[in-house]
Amino acid sequence: MKKLLVKISVVLVLLAACDMLAGLGLDWLRDHSPDGRYYKTKYSLEACNEDVVVIGSSRGEINYVSQIIEDSLGLPCWNASRGGQGTPYFRAIQEGILSRYAPKVVILNIDDNDLETRPNYEHAGVLRPFYHNHPEIRPILDQTSKYEWALLKSRLYAYNSSYYYLIRPYLVKGLDGKTSDKGWKPRLDKMQRDIGGVIEPEPQKVPLHPESVALFDTLISKFQQRGTRVFLVVSPNFGRSVSASSAIEYLKKTSQQRGIPLFVYSNDTAFITKPEYFVDPEHLNVEGAQLFTRNLIRQIKPHIHPNHLSQYDDTLR
Amino acid sequence: MLFNSIDFAIFLPIVFALFWTIGRHSVKTQNWLLLLASYFFYGCWDWRFLSLLAFSSAFDYFVGAALYKEHNNRKRKLLFWSSVAVNLTLLGFFKYYNFFADSLINAFSFFGHPLNMTTLQVLLPVGISFYTFQSMSYAFDIYRRELEPVKDIVPFMTFVAFFPHMVAGPIQRASFFLPQFLKHKVFSYELAAKGLKLMLFGFFMKVAIADRVALYVNAVYGNVDMHTGWSYLMATLFFAFQIYGDFAGYSLIAIGCALLFGFHMSPNFNRPYFSGSFREFWSRWHMSLSTWFKDYLYIPLGGNRGSKGRTYANLFSTFVISGLWHGANWTFVIWGAIHGAFQIVERVAQELKFPRIPRPLNILVVFAGVCLAWVFFRAATVQDAFQVIGGMFTNLHGSPYIGDIGIFAFSVTGVLVLLLIEFFQEYYPDTTLLNHRWAPVRYATMLTMLVWIITLGVFDGSQFIYFQF
């Protein structure tokens, strides 16, 4: 028995050493990434200081052109959205940002069914490499599994499945958007599909998921408590009109109760029937994103007239 | 509690420590400890089904004792069939009630006579197919006078409930496995070390291969309408390795875990995708179930002792029943039927003395046939399965769905590494690195596997596929 325990200990010590060494290398790769997903998350958590921050999933990342927002509002903008993510990721990014500063404006892209499913904490696992250096995001990541806090003692585990996206920016630059795009991920293709103007009928209503709603409320409250002006936006989908899903109705209610402007584009025929603006049914291409951002900013601008911003920043008067 | 969970990583060392400390002095204590640990392990899923497990075991124990004492053939037969009836009734009710009720309703509706019949929301107790078969084998073996009954009920109940194999096998024959519960276990470093290595390789197969490729397979099979032939082909190929990695991985963990306590289990897999015939495939795939069906169904049905036609019928029905054993769905029945048909075609080809083809080509043909049958095993419905098979041959335009390129790349790498390892195990067995004579090579291999599991494994606590059977 003693022999077995000694040998198990040897393997565990060697594994711990491998874990530590590999962790150092991986941390270096994460910290020196020239662009890409890890660069973006690191910047969002640790360095961004822009007045306007866009937060959302892939729709947020692809549909909102930071430069247009910046030029139109005259305020620096950073798009902190990330594909495949939902409210748990948004909350983590929020914690990272609010631990350093409070942006003046946050544009929050919410999908038309975002609050109808359980919050996907597992997807927020992409933040694991940042767990050690960012105590503020730990409570959110700890929700991904029962023993996440223990598993994350391992640096190798923190980088589980991340190698492809960690190494790719060193080999091919700009695949997830250039740094000069300020978080926006332009998609160049055009969708090869026409529906002849026929759009899918309104989907059946699905009940809201209380956990998602609670998380969303926290997200909004925390920004409002810090004096950030929040804008809620629902992006358009090609060929699908959604104007009265449970999530949208909840957003409308929240918008009224909290005085948050809400802009619903998911039933806007200027987009949803135009394949030339989409790269796939859920994401706009460059042309569509530019048009969408301009339209949106035109709607947002009156709300952030210096008078409206008075309580947030006197310098803008 | 799953093998690939932190709960199990806490549970196993505790049981191991208790077994070899307070349990080391007597076989009685060892059995009691294992019995309690196994019932706790099973109770973690659903404690309500513990009574079912206890009832099934106790019933067969008493039938076994009565069978041994009884000399009247008629009464022996009656006792034996009572064991079969009770076990199959339990299995039939919990696993197949809704399947047969739904099938009956659908059949009547098809002929224009809607049937008003109640279906129940019957919960499937995890592992019921495995532990009832294991428990039944005890009565079988005593009936055939191949085994003497045990005097004490505790070793028997431990044999049925032994946690490493209770929920998904390997199904152990009473004549082979039960006597091991009657012998006092003495710790052996060699056995424990071997067990840990098997467990390591099992975890590698499950977490780093099966669960990784499952992400792609689920994306395609979960939404067959959205995909084309190339994606179906890719997903089916991946599924072949998913189910292999999942089940062979589980079996290795189970066997390795049993070795930690000094128990030897019969192997369950032997590199099945290197089989040169379908017959060989079934001597390498889920071996414990194949031999169970051969000994307790195929041979009692008459095996190959009758005419050719009778042999084929026995073979076919054994495979169809084996398919149904896997799950209460027509997809499994068809899967079994396809394998039955493969066996018959192969035998006919042999009898007609078809010219032999090189073994590598045979391996490819068998693999292709097995993959074709896997479509039915994986698809949610028979319709989906036909859509996938049809698409594989007619819808081959465009490029396959890749999904997340990182996940796809890790899946392909994992499958290739597994194939490479198996190739060396098959053709150069002396070169296996995990058991290499040089300690540095062994350690390096263990570390590489551990690092691979941690860095590329999927830790979403996914179930083992065979737990549902």
Interface residues (C-beta under 8 A of the other chain):
Chain A: M1 K3 L4 K7 I8 V10 V11 L14 L15 C18 D19 A22 E122 S145 K146 Y147 A150 L151 S154 L156 Y157 Y159 N160 S161 S162 Y163 Y164 Y165
Chain B: I6 W20 F187 Y189 A192 A193 L196 I405 G406 I407 A409 F410 Y443 M446 L447 L450 V451 I454 T455 L456 G457 V458 F459 D460 G461
